[in-house]
Amino acid sequence: MTETPAQLAEAGDQRHEPTMREFVLSEIRRLTAENGGRVPGAEKFNRITHLSQSYWKGEIWLCWNDAVRDAGLAPNTKTPRLDDDQMLFDLAVAIRKFGHIPTTAELRNYRKSARLPAQKTYINHFGGKRAMLIRLKSWVQDRPEWSDVAALLADVSDDEPEPPRWTGAVYMMRAGPLFKIGCSRKPDQRTRTVAFGVPAEAVVIHVIETDDPFGVEAYWHRRFADKRARGEWFRLSADEIAAFRARKTQ
C-alpha cells in the first residue's frame, strides 16, 4: 500500500534515507507529468504533498534543483518579467473589442482566441485591478490613436484605494520554546491541525492577513533564517516576536 507523506514524515528517524528520497523523486515526476511537463517549485511541491522541506533539504539534497536533477528532469528557468507596454496594448485591444471594461468571464473566453495573459497575471503585475486600470488610463491618454479606449476608462479614478484582497494568512504558533511560522488560505483549520500534531501544547500567537500567504511566509522565513530550529520552527527573541505581531496585514 502506498504510504502518504504524513506517514513517511511520522516515521522520522526510523526510515532509511532512500525511502524518503525515492518518495520525493517519484512525486516530482508525478506532479511534473500532471502539469504538462513543467516541474513544480519547492513551495508548490511542499504545499501539495504536505511534506516539509526539512525532511529533505540538507539531509538528502542541498537545494530543490538538485532533487529535480536527480529525478531526471531539468530545473525551471526564471520566467522573465512581462513587458508593461505589451500588456497594456493587449488589454486595450480587448477593451476596444468589447466596448467596455470586460468582466473576468469575458476575458477568460476572449483569451481562447486572442493573445492575453490571465487576469491574475495582470493583477499581480500591476498591484490590483484598480491599479491596472489606472495605469492603462494613463497609457492610452498619451496615445491619440487610443482615444476611444480612453473614453471607456473615463470613470476610472484613484481617489479611493482598492480594497485589499485578503485570501489567506500567515500565522505564528508557540509550542514549548519553539515558534512555528506557517501560512494557509484557511488559517483556523490549519492551526488546529498543527496543534493536534505536536507533543507540547500549541498556542496561536498572531495572524497576519494577506493576499499573498506563500510570499509573506517566505519573507518571514528569510528574516528569521538564522533562528531556524527545524523546518518551519524557530527560536525567536521577544523583539522578533514583537516585530511579527506588529503586522496585522501584509
N, C-alpha and C positions, 0 to 999 in steps of 0.2 A: 504494500500500500504506500502511495506517495505521501511523504510527510510534509506538513505545512511549514512555512518559515517560523511560525511561533514554536512549533515542536522542536525544530532544529535549534532555535535560539535557547529554548528552555533546557535542552540537554547540555549546553555550555561546554565545560571542560571535558565532559565525558565523551565528546565526539572527537574523532581524529580530524585533522585539518582537511584531508582530501574530501571528506563528506561535505563540508561546508563549501569548499572550493568547487566541487562538481555541481552542487546545487546552484551556486551563483552563476556559474558558466552556462548551465542549462537554461536558467531563467533569462539571462541576457539573450541567448539565441532565440528563445521562445518569444520574448517581447519584441525583438527585432523583426522576426518573421511576421508577427501580428501587426506591426507598424509599417508594413510595406518596405522593409529593408533598412529603415532608419533606426540607428542604435539609440536606446534610451539613455538619458543622462543619469548621473548618480542619484540626484534628488528624486527624479521620477521613478527610478528603479526602487529606491527605498520606500517611496510612498505606495507603490503598487504591491510590493511583496511584504510590506510591513517588517522589513528586516533592517535593523540599524546598521549603519556602516561600520560601527565599532567592531562588528563580528568579522569584517574582512580587511578594513583599512589598517595597515601597519602590521597586521597579523599574517595576511596572505599576499596582499598587494600594497604597494606604496601609494598608488593613485588609481582612479577609476579607469583611466585609459589603459593601464597595464592589464586590468581584468578583461577589458574589451578585446585587447590584442590576443590574450590567452584563449578567448572564446573563438578566435579565428576571424575576427571582424576588424574593420578599420574604424578608429575613433572619428566622431563627427568633427568637422571643421566649424569654426565660429561663423555664424551667419552674419554677413555684413549688414550694417545699418542701412535701412531703406532711404532712398533719396527723397527729401521733402518735396521738391518741385514736381517730381514724377507722381508722388502720392496725391498731391493736391490737384494736379492736372487730371488724373484718373477719376478723382472724386467729383471734380467739376463737370467732367463729361457725363457722369452718372446723373448728377442733379439736373443738368440740361436735358437729358433724355426723359426724366420723369416729370420735369416741370415743377418740382417741389423737392424739399429735403426728404429723401426716401426713408422709409421705415427699415428696421432690421430685416424683416421678412422680404421686403422688396429688393434690398441689396443682396440678400442671400440668393434669391432667384436670378438677379442680374449677373452675379458672379459666374453662373453656369455658362454664360456665353460671352463674357467680357473680361478683360484684364482688370482685376481689382483685388487688393489684399482684403482679408477678412476684417469685419468691423472691429473686432477685438484688437487686431493689429494696429488699426488706426487709433483707437482709444489709448492703447498702451504707448504708442509712438508720440502722440501729441498731448497726453495727460488728461484725457477725458473727452466726452463728446462735445461739450460746450467749447472747450479749448480748441478742439479740432475745427469746429465751425467758425470760431473767431479767427483762427489762423487762415482758413480758406477765404473768409470775407476780406481780410487784408490782402491776400494774394490776388484775388480777382479784381479788386478795386484799382490795382496798379496796372491792369491789363484791359484796355478798352474792348478788346475782342470778347471779353467775358462779361460784358455789361448786363446781359440777360440773367446770368447766374448771380451777379452782384445784387440785382433786384430781388431775386428769390431769397437772398440772405439778409435783406434789409432789416428784418426784425431781430436778427441775432445780436445779442448785446452781452457785454462783460460787466454790466452793472452789478449783477448778483453772482456770487461764486457758485459753481456747480456743486450740488450736494455730494458728499463723499459716498463711494460705492463700497461700503464695508461688506466683504464677502467671507470673512473669517477672522481669526485671531491668533496671536502669539501669546502663550501663557508661560508663567513661571510657577513651578511647584517645588515644595521643600519636603524632603524625606530624610530625616536624620540630619547629618551635616552637609548633605548634597542638595543642589538645586537643579531641576530639570527645566530646560527651555525648549519648548516644542511648539508646533503650530497645527491648526486644524480648521477646517471650514465649519466644524461642529464642535467647538471647544468644550462645551459642557459634557458631551458624550465621551470625547477623547480623554479628558482629565479623569473621569470616573473609571475608564478602562485602565489608565496608567496607575491610578491609586490602588486598584484591585491587584495589580501585578507586582507591587514592590513590598518587601518584608516590613519596612518601617512605615509608620503612619504618614501618609502623604497629604499635604495641605496646599491648596491653590493660594499663591501669594498675590498674584496680579495677572491681569489680562489686558493686552493691547489690541484694540480693534484695528483692522487693516484691510485694504483691498488687495494686498499682496502678501498673504501669510507666509509663503515659502521664501520670498525675498527678504522680508523683515526678520524671519527666523535666522536666515543665513547671516544677516547683518550682526545680530546679537551673538551668534556663534563665533563670528570672526572677532568681534570686540572682546570677547572673553576667552579667546583661544588658548591663552597661556594659563587659564584657570580650569581647563577641561580635566575632569577626572576619568571619564569614560563615556563614549557615545554622546548623548545629549545632556549629561550630568556634569555639573561644575561645582567647584569650591569657591564661593563668592564672599567678598567682604561686604560690610554694611553699606559702604559707599556705592559699590557696584549694584547691590540690590536696590538701593535708593534711586540710582540712575535709571534702572529698568522701570521702577514704579512711578517715576516722574512722567512717563509717557502713557497717556490714555488712548491716543490714536497715533498711527504712524503710516 
